[in-house]
Amino acid sequence: MLNQLAKFLLVSTSLSPVLGAIAVSQYAYNSPWTQWVWWIIAALLLVLLCWLMLFYAARNAQKSLLKIREFERGDQEVVAFLLAYLLPFISAGDMPVFHHWMIAVYVLGIIFWSISHSGALHFNPVMGFIGYRFYRVRNGDGTVQLLISKSELRRVDIEVETVRLAQHVYLHIGGRDA
């Protein structure tokens, strides 16, 4: 189980569109490329690190079966995420977050902490873009878990092969259709 690293990378990746929005805004206001390119590099690096973590976990973490009694999609709020976090950055050109990196880091830190501690790991448009879906599943014991999968869940009362990324967070690695 990767636990804290996995949670950190999942939350960080969900913030990478915000970093991109800062870069686009700085570019639109004719800031020199040396100011905005770092936001793009950081966003891409976070996406790469998260993808590498998922790749590593799928191949090296201890595998287990997760019994799915019931499920529901957990990533349908992506549009709300984008509106809530990106629109203020894009629409407020004179917002001080674009003028000093320390303010931007502070604002991003608050957003990161809020997502991380609320358990809202399913707000991740970047992982949705690269093909992952998020499901809230109730296992055989009745406990609700977060399942990250490239497959679309279609049936209940099945067992899927997973690896545990963090407490109550599983990555579906099984090759068969779920």
KOLLO-550016 format. One record per atom (N, C-alpha, C): x, z negated, y. Coordinates in steps of 0.02 Angstrom, whole numbers, padded with zeros to 5 digits, always signed. Each point is the difference from the previous one (the first is absolute). Layout:
! KOLLO-550016
XZY/...
END
This chain:
! KOLLO-550016
+00042+00000-00059/-00042+00000+00059/+00045+00000+00062/-00015+00045+00046/+00040+00006+00061/-00025-00046+00055/-00062-00018-00002/-00034-00047+00044/+00013+00010+00075/+00044-00039+00031/+00008+00002+00073/+00027+00067+00025/+00047+00029-00035/+00026+00066+00020/-00055+00052-00003/-00040+00000-00054/-00054+00048-00007/-00051-00008+00056/-00021-00061+00014/-00048-00012+00054/+00029+00022+00066/+00063-00016+00013/+00032+00020+00062/-00001+00076+00008/+00019+00036-00053/+00003+00072+00005/-00070+00032+00005/-00049-00028-00035/-00068+00027+00006/-00027-00009+00071/+00010-00058+00028/-00024-00012+00069/+00040+00042+00049/+00066+00003-00008/+00042+00038+00046/-00019+00074-00001/-00013+00026-00059/-00019+00070-00004/-00066+00012+00035/-00045-00048-00003/-00064+00009+00035/+00009+00003+00075/+00056-00028+00025/+00013+00002+00072/+00039+00061+00023/+00024+00040-00046/+00040+00058+00020/-00038+00050+00044/-00066+00009-00008/-00035+00043+00048/+00003-00027+00072/+00001-00066+00007/+00005-00029+00067/+00068+00018+00030/+00053-00004-00040/+00066+00019+00024/+00001+00074+00021/-00033+00041-00040/-00005+00071+00018/-00038+00010+00065/-00053-00039+00010/-00040+00005+00062/+00042-00019+00061/+00042-00050-00008/+00045-00019+00055/+00047+00057+00016/+00028+00031-00051/+00046+00056+00010/-00034+00059+00034/-00059+00017-00024/-00037+00056+00030/-00017-00014+00073/-00020-00062+00014/-00017-00018+00068/+00062+00005+00045/+00056-00025-00024/+00061+00004+00040/+00021+00072+00011/-00007+00041-00051/+00015+00071+00007/-00046+00033+00051/-00065-00016-00003/-00049+00029+00045/+00014-00019+00073/+00029-00058+00011/+00017-00022+00067/+00072+00017+00019/+00028+00049-00035/+00066+00028+00015/+00057-00051-00004/-00006-00048-00043/+00056-00045-00012/+00055+00038-00036/+00062-00017+00011/+00054+00034-00036/-00006-00010-00076/+00021+00050-00037/-00006-00003-00073/+00035-00060-00029/+00051-00025+00033/+00037-00058-00025/-00042-00064+00000/-00056+00000+00037/-00044-00058+00000/-00054+00005-00053/-00029+00059-00011/-00055+00006-00047/+00020+00017-00071/+00059+00030-00011/+00019+00021-00067/+00009-00060-00047/+00018-00058+00027/+00011-00060-00042/-00066-00025-00029/-00055+00009+00036/-00065-00019-00027/-00019+00044-00059/+00016+00065+00006/-00014+00047-00055/+00043-00018-00061/+00064-00012+00012/+00046-00017-00054/-00024-00064-00035/-00019-00050+00038/-00024-00063-00030/-00063+00011-00042/-00046+00040+00026/-00062+00015-00037/+00015+00035-00066/+00042+00051+00003/+00018+00037-00061/+00039-00044-00049/+00043-00042+00025/+00039-00045-00043/-00047-00049-00036/-00050-00026+00035/-00047-00046-00032/-00040+00035-00055/-00020+00062+00012/-00037+00037-00051/+00045+00013-00060/+00062+00019+00012/+00047+00013-00055/+00013-00064-00040/+00012-00055+00034/+00013-00063-00035/-00060-00022-00043/-00060+00009+00026/-00059-00019-00039/-00007+00046-00061/+00010+00064+00010/-00004+00047-00057/+00052-00017-00053/+00061-00016+00022/+00053-00019-00047/-00018-00065-00037/-00031-00047+00035/-00020-00062-00032/-00052+00014-00054/-00050+00042+00015/-00050+00017-00050/+00030+00038-00058/+00046+00045+00013/+00035+00037-00052/+00039-00048-00045/+00037-00046+00031/+00039-00048-00037/-00045-00046-00043/-00053-00025+00031/-00046-00045-00036/-00032+00034-00059/-00021+00062+00009/-00033+00036-00055/+00047+00010-00059/+00064+00004+00012/+00048+00012-00054/+00033-00063-00028/+00003-00052+00041/+00041-00058-00021/-00037-00067-00005/-00057-00006+00032/-00035-00065-00002/-00036-00008-00067/-00013-00062-00018/-00034-00015-00063/-00071+00028+00002/-00016+00037-00051/-00065+00032-00005/-00051-00047-00031/-00062+00007+00022/-00055-00040-00029/-00064+00041+00004/-00049-00021-00039/-00065+00033+00001/-00046-00040+00046/-00038+00036+00040/-00048-00031+00045/-00069+00023-00022/-00042-00046-00021/-00068+00014-00021/-00043+00007+00062/-00034+00056+00007/-00042+00013+00059/-00073-00008-00020/-00031-00053+00025/-00071-00013-00012/-00044+00038+00051/+00023+00000+00063/-00034+00038+00052/+00050+00016+00055/-00016+00050+00040/+00046+00020+00053/-00038+00030+00058/+00034+00002+00057/-00025+00036+00059/+00060+00023+00040/-00010+00055+00035/+00054+00026+00041/+00016-00050+00054/+00065-00011+00012/+00020-00048+00050/+00033+00032+00060/+00005+00066+00001/+00037+00033+00054/-00045+00043+00044/-00064-00015+00002/-00045+00040+00039/+00002-00017+00074/+00034-00053+00018/+00004-00021+00070/+00060+00032+00036/+00028+00053-00026/+00059+00031+00030/-00016+00024+00071/-00058+00029+00010/-00018+00024+00067/-00004-00059+00048/-00029-00056-00023/-00003-00059+00043/+00070-00025+00017/+00045+00003-00049/+00069-00020+00012/+00031+00044+00054/-00008+00065-00006/+00029+00046+00048/-00028-00011+00070/-00065-00010+00005/-00030-00012+00065/+00023-00067+00029/+00002-00051-00042/+00017-00066+00024/+00073-00006+00023/+00045+00034-00035/+00071-00009+00015/+00032+00058+00037/-00023+00061-00010/+00033+00056+00032/-00030+00018+00068/-00065-00003+00007/-00031+00021+00062/+00026-00037+00061/+00008-00066-00002/+00027-00033+00059/+00070+00023+00018/+00041+00017-00049/+00067+00022+00014/+00001+00070+00030/-00045+00043-00024/-00001+00069+00023/-00033+00006+00068/-00054-00037+00011/-00039+00009+00061/+00028-00036+00061/+00040-00051-00010/+00025-00040+00056/+00071+00020+00017/+00007+00053+00038/+00066+00025+00017/+00042-00047+00042/-00032-00042+00039/+00038-00046+00042/+00009-00068-00032/-00018-00005-00063/+00007-00063-00036/+00075-00017-00006/+00019-00061+00016/+00071-00018+00002/+00036+00006-00067/-00037+00004-00056/+00032+00005-00065/+00044+00062-00005/-00015+00050+00041/+00039+00062-00002/+00063-00005+00043/+00005-00050+00041/+00055-00003+00046/+00056-00047-00021/-00013-00043-00047/+00053-00046-00022/-00008-00014-00075/+00054+00007-00037/-00003-00006-00072/-00018-00071-00023/+00019-00052+00039/-00015-00068-00020/-00075-00014+00000/-00036+00030+00046/-00073-00009+00002/-00031+00036-00060/+00025+00059-00015/-00026+00038-00058/+00012-00039-00064/+00059-00028-00008/+00015-00039-00061/-00046-00061-00004/-00012-00032+00056/-00045-00058+00000/-00071+00020-00021/-00026+00053+00030/-00068+00022-00016/-00005+00020-00074/+00050+00038-00023/+00000+00020-00071/+00007-00060-00046/+00038-00050+00021/+00007-00061-00040/-00066-00036-00007/-00038-00004+00054/-00066-00032-00002/-00047+00038-00047/+00000+00066+00005/-00042+00040-00044/+00022-00009-00072/+00065+00002-00012/+00028-00009-00067/-00022-00067-00030/+00009-00053+00039/-00018-00066-00024/-00075-00004-00015/-00042+00030+00043/-00072-00002-00011/-00020+00035-00065/+00028+00059-00012/-00017+00037-00060/+00027-00036-00062/+00061-00024+00005/+00031-00033-00057/-00037-00064-00020/-00018-00041+00047/-00031-00064-00016/-00075+00005-00013/-00030+00055+00019/-00072+00008-00014/-00011+00032-00069/+00054+00023-00031/-00007+00033-00065/-00028+00070+00005/+00003+00029+00058/-00029+00066+00011/+00049+00056-00017/+00030-00005-00059/+00049+00050-00021/-00031+00068-00012/-00066+00003-00008/-00033+00063-00014/-00008+00043+00062/+00019-00025+00059/-00001+00041+00061/+00067+00036+00004/+00007+00054-00036/+00064+00035-00002/-00011+00076-00002/-00009+00030+00057/-00013+00072+00002/+00058+00042-00026/+00061-00025+00006/+00058+00038-00023/-00001+00006-00076/-00015-00053-00035/-00003+00003-00073/-00059+00044-00022/-00054-00001+00038/-00055+00046-00014/+00022+00072+00008/+00040+00013+00051/+00025+00067+00012/+00044+00025-00058/+00039-00045-00030/+00043+00021-00056/-00034-00006-00068/-00067-00012+00001/-00038+00006-00061/-00023-00064-00034/+00013-00057+00029/-00020-00063-00030/-00070-00020+00024/-00037-00031-00044/-00065-00029+00016/+00004-00075-00012/-00040-00036+00036/-00003-00073-00006/-00068-00020-00026/+00000-00043-00051/-00063-00023-00030/+00000-00076-00003/-00057-00028+00015/-00012-00071-00015/-00030-00001-00069/+00035-00031-00048/-00025-00001-00069/-00010-00073-00021/-00051-00010-00040/-00012-00065-00030/+00024+00005-00071/+00047-00043-00018/+00030+00003-00067/-00044-00036-00051/+00026-00006-00061/-00037-00032-00054/-00017-00072+00013/+00041-00034+00040/-00013-00071+00017/-00046-00008+00060/-00018+00056+00032/-00043-00003+00059/+00038-00005+00065/+00067+00001-00003/+00041-00005+00060/+00004+00069+00034/-00004+00001+00066/+00006+00063+00037/+00074+00014+00013/+00020+00061-00016/+00069+00023+00009/+00000+00063+00042/+00056+00016+00030/+00009+00064+00034/+00038+00046-00047/-00028+00057-00015/+00033+00049-00044/+00017+00061+00042/+00063+00019-00001/+00024+00061+00033/+00010+00052-00053/-00031+00058+00009/+00001+00050-00053/+00000+00071+00029/+00035+00045-00035/-00005+00070+00017/-00059+00032-00034/-00027-00033-00051/-00058+00025-00036/-00063-00026+00032/-00053+00038-00007/-00065-00023+00024/-00034-00039-00056/-00019-00062+00015/-00036-00039-00050/-00070+00028-00008/-00021+00007-00063/-00066+00029-00013/-00042-00042-00047/+00033-00045-00037/-00036-00039-00051/+00016-00074+00006/-00044-00040-00027/+00012-00072-00003/+00010-00019-00073/+00019-00062-00011/+00014-00026-00067/+00055+00039-00035/+00052+00015+00038/+00059+00033-00028/+00061-00042+00017/+00054+00012-00035/+00064-00031+00016/+00047+00054+00025/+00034-00015+00055/+00048+00048+00027/+00069-00033+00001/+00051+00040-00010/+00069-00025+00001/+00023-00008+00072/+00026-00058+00015/+00020-00017+00068/+00066-00036+00002/+00028-00007+00060/+00053-00047+00014/-00024-00043+00059/+00020-00062-00001/-00020-00046+00053/+00050+00004+00057/-00025+00018+00059/+00043+00004+00059/+00003-00066+00037/-00056-00034+00004/-00004-00065+00034/-00061-00035-00028/-00011-00061+00022/-00058-00037-00024/-00063+00038+00017/-00039+00017-00051/-00063+00036+00005/+00009+00073+00022/+00060+00028-00004/+00012+00070+00018/+00035+00034-00058/-00033+00052-00027/+00025+00036-00058/+00007+00075+00015/+00049+00031-00030/+00010+00072+00004/-00018+00030-00067/-00047+00047-00001/-00020+00035-00061/+00054+00050-00017/+00029-00007-00060/+00053+00046-00020/-00019+00041-00061/-00057-00015-00029/-00021+00035-00060/-00009+00074+00012/+00020+00039-00048/-00006+00072+00007/-00069+00027-00013/-00042-00042-00033/-00066+00026-00017/-00048-00009+00058/-00052+00042-00002/-00051-00003+00051/-00038-00066-00006/-00017-00028+00056/-00036-00064+00000/-00072+00013+00016/
END
